[in-house]
Amino acid sequence: MTSMLYMLAQDIGGLLQARKFPLEVLYGPERLQRVASGGYALTLVLERDSLAGDQIRAPQGAQENPRRHNIRDQGCVARMWAQSTLPGARRCDHEYLCDQLVDGFTVELARWASHTRAVGTAITSAKYMGPTEVNAAASLQFGLESWPGVAYEVRFTLPRGVYGLDFEGEAQETGAADTVVNVPTVELGPL
């Protein structure tokens, strides 16, 4: 199983690329620093929001079996990095690209939430990041001292049902292996 946010990153990347957005979509934070990849003027990084965290709330309406005990609204953040490739690009050139990516992301997030029935997906804040925030984040994300373009941050929640189920994580399978054959034998004992 993969996390819901990872599935969103995979899906939204494909949806935006199908709409001709020349971008790279990453599930972050990445474990290693790296330089911005070649040729992409737009980068979208999706990750869990460690600052906002999650909210746990009671479910609404009638429940089916297995009974849903809670809803966990996972805090998520999307950072959009835009850098115009025009010679002598100004801030307005970077913002023009970034605004298109922000609009495309918010539209596809709403479509994805509707398609996957992630009812309650909500944007909690959206803003251009300030110069100090941008440079600190660019240092962590790309290993750069400063970012030559602009960055926009969208914080949102993804609702996830919490059910009373048995653990299905990384445990080893139990029971007989497929290669084991049970053959019953009957013996006549002493009379």
N, C-alpha and C positions, 0 to 999 in steps of 0.2 A: 504494500500500500504506500502511496505517496501522499504528501500533505496537500490540502486543498489549495493552498497558495502556490505550490509548485505546479499543480495542474492548471491554475489560472495563468501562471507565467507562460507555460507551454501553449495554452490555447490562445491567449491574447496576443502573443507574438505572431502566431500564424494568422490570426484575424487581421492584425494591422499590416503584416507583410502582404496579405492578399489585397489590401486596399492601397498597395504601392508605397507604404511608408518604408524608406530606406533605413531600417534601424536594426539594432542588436538588442535582444531581450535577455537579461540575466536574472538568475535567482540568487539573491545575495544573503548575507554578505559573503563575498568570495573569501576563500581561505588564504589566498596568496595575492600580493599586490601585482598588478600588471599594468602595462601601458595601454592607453585607449586603443582599441583594435583598429586595424587599418581601414580607412575609407568610410567609416560610419560617422555621419554628422549627428546622428541621433542615437542615444542609448537609453534604454528603460531598465531600471534595476528594481525588482520587487523583493521585499524581505519582510520578516516579522517586525513589528514595531515594539522594540524592547522598552521604549520610553512610556508609551501609552498602555502597553500590556493588553490583557484580555478582560472582558466583562462576562460574568456568568449570571444568567437570569433564568427564571422559570419559563417553561414552555407555555404557549397559549393554545387554547382549543382542545378538542378531543385527541387523545393519543392512541396509536396502534401498538400492537405487540411487536418487537420488544418495546416496552414503554420508554418513551423519551423522558429522561429525568431532568435535563437542563438544556439550555442553549448556550453555547460558548461563542461569544462574538470575538473572534481573533483579531487583534490589532495588527494592521498591515500598513506598510508605507511603500509608495512607488516614487522613485526619484527619476526624473527625466532630465537628461543631459543633452543640451543642444549647442552645436557650434557650427556657425555658418562657414561654408567653404569659399565664400566670395572674397576676392582680394580686398584687404582693408576693411573687413566686416566690422560694423558698429554694433552696439548693444541692440538696437532696433532690428538688425538683421538676424541676430541670434534669437531674439524674442519672437520674431515672426515664425521661425521654424518650431520653436518650443511651444508656442500657442497652438499650432496645428497638432503637435503630438499630444498635448494635454487634452484638447478637444477629442481627438481620436481615441485616446485611452479612456476617457470618461464615458464615451458612447459605447465602446466595446465592453467596458466593465458592466454597464447596465444590461447590455444584450446577453453577456455571459451569465450574469446573475439570474436573468429571466429564464434563459435556456436550461441552466442547471438547477433551477428552483432554489437558489440561494436567496430566499426571500429575507429581506432585512439587511442586505448589503448596503452600507451607508458610507458616504464620504463625510468625514468628520472635520477635515481642514484641507485647504489647498492654498499654496502661496509660492511665489518666487523666493528662493533662498537668498539671504544676504551674502555679501562678499566673504565674511569670516566663515559662515556656515559652508559656503560653496567650496572654499579652499580647504577647509578641514575635511569635508566629505571627499573631495577629489584626491586628497592625500591618501585617505584610507582606501577608496575604491580603485583608483588608477595609479597610485604611487606618484602623482604629480604634485609639484609645489603649489601650483595655482591652476585654475581652470580658465581657458581663454574665452569660453562661451557663457551660457547661463544655465541655471539648474532650477527645476520646479519640483516641489514636493507635494504629493497627495497622500494624506493619511485616511485610511478607511477601515471598515470592519467587515469580516466575512463570518456570517453565522454558521455554526456547525452544531448539529444535534449531538447530545451526549446520551448514550444508551447504556443500560445495564447489561453488558455483554461480557462473555469470557474473553480473556486476553488472547489475541491472535498475532501478537508481535513476532519478534525474531526467534521464537521458540522452535526447537526441533520437532519434527513430526513424531507422533507416537504410534504404536501399533505394529503390526507385522509388515515387513517390507514386501514389495511386489514380487520379488524373486523367491520368497519362501512359499512352499506348497505344503499344505497340511493334508496328509493321507491317512485316513483312519485304517487301522489294522485290527483284526479280530483274531484272538487266539483261544483255543479251547484249553481250559485249565484242568487240573486234576479233578476227578470225580469222586 
